[in-house]
């Protein structure tokens, strides 16, 4: 429920989203959690800047601006240390557009620079957790 501040006409009437994840992301998330098992913890909608160590917003303004408004669909972290292990992107047809490909290339370069792998999964009607687990291991094992 949105709480409006009628005393302040400049205050935007923010409303709570129905879900952090789209229906496609929710369907994949369930399979991803099963694939991750107890070894990894799955986080959703992680901002790229939060994955970058020692990125000073003020000293490295250009670098910060490149990643501050971008997020990755999911991140697998070591279940004990919470160290990021793998980024996971759920791709749909929008990733075929030129501007989206450009964004994906930037994200891939950032992850490559940090030494973080990226597992990309095309949107499907259903997902096989065992196949996702194999894809994760294949991505983590060069």
Secondary structure, DSSP 8 states (H G I E B T S, - for coil): -----TT-TTS------S-SS-HHHHHHHHHHHHHHTTTEEEEEEEEHHHHSTT--TTTTHHHHHHHHT-EEEEEEEETTT--EEEEEEEE-GGGGSHHHHHHHHHHHHHHHHHT-EEEEEE--SS--HHHHHHHHHHHH--
